[in-house]
């Protein structure tokens, strides 16, 4: 994905300031006019390839660091992607080989899920291709009730594999895996799993920035379970409402839509303890994280910071959800001019889940903005930005 010209301009400015260069000095180094550089940083001019290469050479960085196409960092993860693709390509044509019992495969799928929720993407990427292939064999061989169970394990394993693809920018691969999750969820005949995959499917709409159908898909997924009763059903429906609230807020439509979904999610969160897991964590604490997320999506920094300050994130929440909370808080603090607090929140997010944070576009954007806000950016900020390839 290529960043917009506004974001590219912001990244040029951040990288320039991190190197203590004036606009005039960078323009001279890049052999372009000062007026052109100013327009590029303002986002009012498109960046041609020749100028991109000239500026990146002058800054001493790769062009992809400015365009985000893609600023990839996880070497082990990227090395695993071809094997994941091969498993996806052959989902219905599994190779001959040993196939463990469904109980053993269940334990392996749970281990993969643990790696996902703790943001250990390198380990997950290396382990998941073999598991996907074995589950393809299990599903191909299973009959009757065992086929439904094998399909459920297949979908949950693909849920973990999808996290690797989506977080690291392989959105085409992610989209294919979402469709295989939907296919296997239908075979499982589990309403809870179907709802879970509807939650995951929203990634496709986030990646394409086509959120209106994403909201419709979430609302359609809510209809088959109008009155959830079991803890698993409550968690699945509550998670759908949480995500629908975020999508509605990001669309900046009538805030009543987002507020209504949050109201429904809050009501359901009151009926279950934290930790009920149906594809994503749900419960009272997850709701508090989403209170901040929805406020940020609505552009209400004050509301987001107030919601965050009235609550302490429990260590029992999955690492990715805790780090996401601090990323959202950092964005809100940045809007309110609380630059030191914003940097501190980003540092906490990195401490909790470094692989999640390093691949997060909004982290890079926040770091680039922070650099521009400091007359003399602190070393900790510059070091962080270099690590995240934000400059």
C-alpha positions as CSV (number, residue, x, y, z in Angstrom):
1,X,0.0,0.0,0.0
2,X,1.4,3.4,-1.0
3,X,0.8,6.2,1.5
4,X,-1.2,9.3,0.5
5,X,0.7,12.4,-0.6
6,X,-0.1,14.1,2.7
7,X,1.5,11.2,4.7
8,X,4.5,11.1,2.4
9,X,5.0,14.8,2.9
10,X,4.8,14.3,6.7
11,X,7.4,11.5,6.5
12,X,9.7,13.7,4.4
13,X,9.4,16.5,6.9
14,X,10.0,14.1,9.9
15,X,13.0,12.5,8.3
16,X,14.5,15.9,7.4
17,X,14.0,17.2,10.9
18,X,15.4,14.1,12.5
19,X,18.6,14.8,10.5
20,X,18.6,18.4,11.6
21,X,18.2,19.6,8.0
22,X,16.4,22.8,7.0
23,X,14.1,22.7,4.0
24,X,16.6,24.7,2.1
25,X,19.5,22.3,3.0
26,X,17.5,19.2,1.9
27,X,16.4,20.8,-1.3
28,X,20.0,21.6,-2.1
29,X,21.1,18.1,-1.3
30,X,18.3,16.6,-3.5
31,X,18.9,19.1,-6.3
32,X,15.3,20.2,-6.3
33,X,13.7,23.6,-5.8
34,X,12.8,24.8,-2.3
35,X,9.3,25.6,-3.4
36,X,8.8,22.1,-4.7
37,X,10.0,20.6,-1.4
38,X,7.7,22.9,0.6
39,X,4.7,21.8,-1.6
40,X,5.6,18.1,-1.2
41,X,5.8,18.4,2.6
42,X,2.5,20.2,2.6
43,X,1.0,17.4,0.6
44,X,-0.1,19.8,-2.2
45,X,2.1,18.2,-4.9
46,X,2.4,14.6,-6.1
47,X,5.8,13.0,-5.7
48,X,7.3,11.6,-9.0
49,X,9.7,8.6,-8.9
50,X,12.7,10.8,-9.9
51,X,12.1,13.2,-7.0
52,X,11.4,10.4,-4.6
53,X,14.7,8.8,-5.3
54,X,16.5,12.2,-5.1
55,X,15.0,13.0,-1.7
56,X,15.5,9.5,-0.3
57,X,19.2,9.6,-1.5
58,X,19.6,13.0,0.2
59,X,18.1,11.6,3.4
60,X,20.1,8.4,3.2
61,X,17.1,6.1,3.5
62,X,15.2,3.7,1.2
63,X,12.4,5.2,-0.9
64,X,10.0,2.7,0.7
65,X,10.5,4.3,4.1
66,X,8.7,7.4,2.7
67,X,6.0,5.7,0.6
68,X,5.2,2.8,3.0
69,X,5.2,0.4,0.1
70,X,5.9,-1.5,2.3
71,X,8.2,-0.5,5.2
72,X,8.7,-4.2,6.1
73,X,10.8,-5.2,9.0
74,X,10.2,-8.7,10.2
75,X,12.7,-10.8,8.2
76,X,11.7,-14.1,9.7
77,X,8.0,-13.4,9.0
78,X,8.6,-12.4,5.4
79,X,10.7,-15.5,4.9
80,X,7.7,-17.6,6.0
81,X,5.2,-16.0,3.7
82,X,6.0,-18.2,0.6
83,X,5.4,-21.3,2.7
84,X,2.1,-19.9,3.9
85,X,1.1,-19.1,0.4
86,X,1.8,-22.6,-0.7
87,X,-0.4,-24.0,2.0
88,X,-3.2,-21.7,1.0
89,X,-2.9,-22.5,-2.7
90,X,-3.2,-26.3,-1.9
91,X,-5.9,-26.1,0.8
92,X,-8.1,-28.5,-1.2
93,X,-5.2,-30.5,-2.6
94,X,-3.3,-31.6,0.4
95,X,-0.2,-33.7,0.1
96,X,0.0,-37.2,1.5
97,X,1.4,-37.3,5.0
98,X,0.8,-38.1,8.6
99,X,-2.3,-36.6,10.2
100,X,-2.6,-36.3,14.0
101,X,-5.8,-36.8,15.9
102,X,-8.2,-34.0,16.1
103,X,-7.5,-33.7,19.8
104,X,-3.8,-33.2,19.1
105,X,-4.5,-30.8,16.3
106,X,-6.8,-28.9,18.7
107,X,-3.8,-28.4,21.0
108,X,-1.7,-27.2,18.2
109,X,-4.3,-24.7,17.0
110,X,-4.5,-23.4,20.6
111,X,-0.7,-23.0,20.7
112,X,-0.9,-21.0,17.4
113,X,-3.7,-18.8,18.9
114,X,-1.5,-18.1,22.0
115,X,1.3,-17.0,19.7
116,X,-1.1,-14.7,17.8
117,X,-2.6,-13.0,20.9
118,X,0.8,-12.5,22.4
119,X,2.1,-11.0,19.0
120,X,4.8,-13.5,18.5
121,X,4.5,-13.3,14.8
122,X,8.0,-14.7,13.9
123,X,7.4,-17.9,15.8
124,X,3.8,-18.1,14.5
125,X,4.9,-17.6,10.8
126,X,7.4,-20.4,11.1
127,X,5.0,-22.9,12.7
128,X,1.8,-22.2,10.9
129,X,2.4,-23.5,7.3
130,X,2.9,-27.1,8.4
131,X,-0.2,-26.9,10.6
132,X,-2.3,-25.5,7.7
133,X,-1.2,-28.4,5.5
134,X,-2.0,-31.0,8.2
135,X,-5.4,-29.5,8.8
136,X,-6.2,-29.6,5.1
137,X,-5.5,-33.4,5.2
138,X,-7.6,-33.7,8.3
139,X,-10.6,-31.9,6.8
140,X,-10.2,-33.8,3.5
141,X,-10.3,-37.2,5.4
142,X,-12.9,-36.4,8.0
143,X,-16.6,-37.5,7.8
144,X,-19.7,-36.7,9.8
145,X,-19.3,-34.9,13.1
146,X,-15.6,-35.1,12.8
147,X,-15.7,-33.1,9.6
148,X,-17.5,-30.2,11.4
149,X,-14.8,-30.2,14.1
150,X,-12.0,-30.4,11.6
151,X,-13.5,-27.5,9.7
152,X,-13.6,-25.4,12.9
153,X,-9.9,-26.2,13.7
154,X,-9.1,-25.3,10.0
155,X,-10.8,-21.9,10.4
156,X,-9.2,-21.1,13.7
157,X,-5.7,-22.0,12.3
158,X,-6.3,-19.8,9.3
159,X,-7.3,-17.0,11.8
160,X,-3.8,-17.2,13.3
161,X,-2.2,-17.4,9.8
162,X,-4.2,-14.4,8.7
163,X,-2.8,-12.3,11.5
164,X,0.7,-12.8,10.1
165,X,-0.3,-11.9,6.6
166,X,-2.5,-8.9,7.6
167,X,-0.1,-7.3,10.1
168,X,2.8,-7.5,7.7
169,X,1.0,-6.0,4.7
170,X,0.2,-9.1,2.6
171,X,-3.4,-8.0,2.2
172,X,-4.0,-10.0,-0.9
173,X,-3.1,-13.2,1.0
174,X,-5.1,-12.1,4.0
175,X,-8.2,-11.7,1.8
176,X,-7.8,-15.2,0.4
177,X,-7.5,-16.6,3.9
178,X,-10.6,-14.8,5.0
179,X,-12.6,-16.4,2.3
180,X,-11.3,-19.9,3.3
181,X,-12.2,-19.1,6.9
182,X,-15.7,-18.3,5.8
183,X,-15.9,-21.5,3.7
184,X,-14.7,-23.7,6.6
185,X,-16.9,-21.9,9.1
186,X,-19.9,-22.8,7.0
187,X,-18.9,-26.4,7.1
188,X,-18.6,-26.3,10.8
189,X,-22.2,-25.1,11.2
190,X,-21.2,-23.1,14.2
191,X,-23.0,-19.8,14.5
192,X,-20.3,-18.6,16.9
193,X,-17.5,-19.4,14.4
194,X,-19.4,-17.7,11.6
195,X,-19.7,-14.6,13.7
196,X,-16.0,-14.7,14.6
197,X,-15.0,-14.9,10.9
198,X,-17.3,-12.0,10.2
199,X,-15.3,-10.0,12.8
200,X,-12.0,-11.0,11.0
201,X,-13.4,-10.2,7.6
202,X,-13.5,-6.5,8.5
203,X,-9.7,-6.5,7.9
204,X,-10.4,-6.7,4.2
205,X,-12.4,-3.5,4.3
206,X,-9.9,-1.8,6.5
207,X,-7.1,-2.6,4.0
208,X,-9.1,-1.3,1.0
209,X,-10.5,1.7,3.0
210,X,-13.9,0.6,1.9
211,X,-15.7,0.6,5.2
212,X,-19.4,1.0,4.3
213,X,-19.8,-2.6,3.1
214,X,-17.7,-3.6,6.1
215,X,-20.3,-2.2,8.5
216,X,-23.1,-3.8,6.5
217,X,-21.3,-7.2,6.8
218,X,-21.0,-6.8,10.5
219,X,-24.6,-5.9,10.9
220,X,-25.7,-8.9,8.7
221,X,-23.6,-11.2,10.9
222,X,-25.4,-10.1,14.0
223,X,-28.8,-11.2,12.7
224,X,-28.5,-15.0,13.0
225,X,-27.8,-14.7,16.8
226,X,-30.5,-12.2,18.0
227,X,-30.6,-13.4,21.6
228,X,-27.2,-14.9,22.6
229,X,-27.3,-17.1,25.6
230,X,-24.1,-19.1,26.1
231,X,-20.9,-17.3,27.1
232,X,-19.4,-18.1,23.7
233,X,-22.4,-16.6,21.8
234,X,-22.4,-13.5,24.1
235,X,-18.7,-13.0,23.4
236,X,-19.0,-13.5,19.7
237,X,-21.9,-11.1,19.4
238,X,-20.4,-8.5,21.8
239,X,-17.1,-8.5,19.7
240,X,-19.2,-7.9,16.5
241,X,-20.8,-4.9,18.2
242,X,-17.4,-3.6,19.4
243,X,-16.0,-3.8,15.9
244,X,-19.1,-2.3,14.3
245,X,-18.8,0.7,16.7
246,X,-15.2,1.3,15.5
247,X,-16.1,1.0,11.8
248,X,-19.1,3.3,12.2
249,X,-16.9,5.8,14.1
250,X,-14.2,5.7,11.4
251,X,-16.8,6.3,8.7
252,X,-17.7,9.5,10.6
253,X,-21.4,8.8,9.9
254,X,-24.1,9.6,12.5
255,X,-22.3,9.0,15.8
256,X,-25.5,7.5,17.0
257,X,-24.7,4.3,15.0
258,X,-21.3,3.9,16.8
259,X,-22.9,4.8,20.2
260,X,-25.7,2.2,19.7
261,X,-23.2,-0.6,18.9
262,X,-21.1,0.4,22.0
263,X,-24.3,0.4,24.1
264,X,-25.1,-3.1,22.9
265,X,-21.5,-4.3,23.4
266,X,-21.4,-2.8,26.9
267,X,-24.6,-4.6,27.9
268,X,-23.2,-7.9,26.7
269,X,-19.9,-7.3,28.4
270,X,-21.8,-7.0,31.7
271,X,-23.0,-10.6,31.2
272,X,-19.6,-12.3,30.9
273,X,-16.2,-12.1,32.6
274,X,-13.2,-11.0,30.7
275,X,-11.4,-13.8,28.9
276,X,-14.3,-15.4,27.0
277,X,-12.5,-16.0,23.7
278,X,-14.4,-16.5,20.5
279,X,-11.8,-15.5,17.9
280,X,-11.1,-12.3,19.8
281,X,-11.0,-11.3,23.5
282,X,-14.3,-10.0,24.9
283,X,-15.4,-8.8,28.3
284,X,-15.6,-5.7,30.5
285,X,-11.9,-4.8,30.0
286,X,-11.9,-5.3,26.3
287,X,-14.9,-2.9,26.3
288,X,-12.8,-0.3,28.0
289,X,-10.1,-0.5,25.4
290,X,-12.8,0.0,22.7
291,X,-14.2,3.0,24.5
292,X,-10.9,4.7,23.8
293,X,-10.7,3.4,20.2
294,X,-14.2,4.6,19.3
295,X,-13.5,8.0,20.8
296,X,-10.2,8.3,18.8
297,X,-12.0,7.2,15.6
298,X,-14.6,10.0,16.3
299,X,-11.8,12.5,16.6
300,X,-12.6,13.2,20.3
301,X,-9.2,13.3,21.9
302,X,-10.6,14.6,25.2
303,X,-13.1,11.8,25.5
304,X,-10.4,9.2,24.7
305,X,-7.9,10.5,27.2
306,X,-10.5,10.8,29.9
307,X,-11.7,7.2,29.3
308,X,-8.1,6.0,29.5
309,X,-7.2,7.9,32.6
310,X,-10.1,6.5,34.6
311,X,-8.9,2.9,34.2
312,X,-5.7,0.9,34.4
313,X,-5.1,-1.8,31.8
314,X,-4.9,-5.2,33.4
315,X,-1.9,-7.3,32.6
316,X,-4.3,-10.3,32.0
317,X,-5.5,-8.8,28.7
318,X,-3.8,-10.2,25.5
319,X,-0.6,-8.3,24.7
320,X,-1.9,-7.1,21.3
321,X,-5.0,-5.6,22.9
322,X,-3.0,-3.9,25.6
323,X,-0.5,-2.4,23.1
324,X,-3.4,-1.3,20.9
325,X,-4.8,0.6,23.8
326,X,-1.6,2.6,24.3
327,X,-1.3,3.3,20.6
328,X,-4.8,4.7,20.5
329,X,-4.1,6.7,23.7
330,X,-0.9,8.1,22.1
331,X,-2.9,9.3,19.1
332,X,-5.4,11.1,21.4
333,X,-2.6,12.7,23.5
334,X,-0.9,13.8,20.3
335,X,-4.0,15.7,19.2
336,X,-4.2,17.4,22.6
337,X,-0.6,18.6,22.4
338,X,0.6,16.2,25.1
339,X,3.7,15.1,23.2
340,X,5.7,13.7,26.2
341,X,2.7,11.7,27.3
342,X,2.2,10.5,23.7
343,X,5.8,9.3,23.4
344,X,5.5,7.5,26.8
345,X,2.3,5.7,25.6
346,X,4.1,4.6,22.4
347,X,7.0,3.3,24.5
348,X,4.7,1.3,26.7
349,X,3.0,-0.2,23.6
350,X,6.4,-1.2,22.3
351,X,7.4,-2.8,25.6
352,X,4.2,-4.9,25.6
353,X,4.2,-6.1,22.0
354,X,7.2,-5.0,19.9
355,X,6.3,-6.9,16.8
356,X,2.8,-5.6,16.7
357,X,4.0,-2.0,17.2
358,X,6.8,-2.1,14.7
359,X,4.4,-3.0,11.9
360,X,1.7,-0.6,12.9
361,X,1.1,2.2,10.4
362,X,-0.5,4.5,13.0
363,X,2.6,4.2,15.2
364,X,4.8,5.3,12.3
365,X,2.5,8.3,11.6
366,X,2.4,9.3,15.3
367,X,6.2,9.1,15.6
368,X,6.7,11.2,12.4
369,X,4.3,13.8,13.8
370,X,6.0,13.8,17.2
371,X,9.4,14.5,15.6
372,X,8.0,17.6,13.9
373,X,6.5,18.9,17.2
374,X,9.9,18.9,19.0
375,X,12.3,21.7,18.2
376,X,15.0,19.3,19.2
377,X,13.6,15.7,19.2
378,X,14.8,13.6,22.1
379,X,17.2,10.8,21.4
380,X,14.6,8.2,22.7
381,X,12.1,9.4,20.1
382,X,14.6,9.4,17.2
383,X,15.8,5.9,18.2
384,X,12.3,4.7,18.4
385,X,11.4,6.2,15.0
386,X,14.5,4.6,13.4
387,X,13.5,1.2,14.9
388,X,10.0,1.5,13.5
389,X,11.3,2.8,10.2
390,X,9.2,5.9,10.6
391,X,12.1,8.0,9.3
